[in-house]
Amino acid sequence: MYKIFMLIAVSALTIGWIAYAIWMRKVCEEERQQPKQESKRLKKTKSEITDWAQKMAQFKKPERKPPERDK
């Protein structure tokens, strides 16, 4: 009885894994064919970084005045 159960269980498990592998391959191929779309959050982050980089490029270091010495 145990041997019959194990043969059925192992066979079902093997068929299940094969079906899963075929399905995953199909899903991966469909994903590759679709154009990649950037999310709104990613676009916002990129624009914020670009704005920050432009501000940093325009930044001028303040001139440092030498300390006044008492005479």
Sequence and secondary structure as in RCSB ss.txt:
>XXXX:A:sequence
MYKIFMLIAVSALTIGWIAYAIWMRKVCEEERQQPKQESKRLKKTKSEITDWAQKMAQFKKPERKPPERDK
>XXXX:A:secstr
 HHHHHHHHHHHHHHHHHHHHHHHHHHHHHHHHS     HHHHHHHHHHHHHHHHHHH             
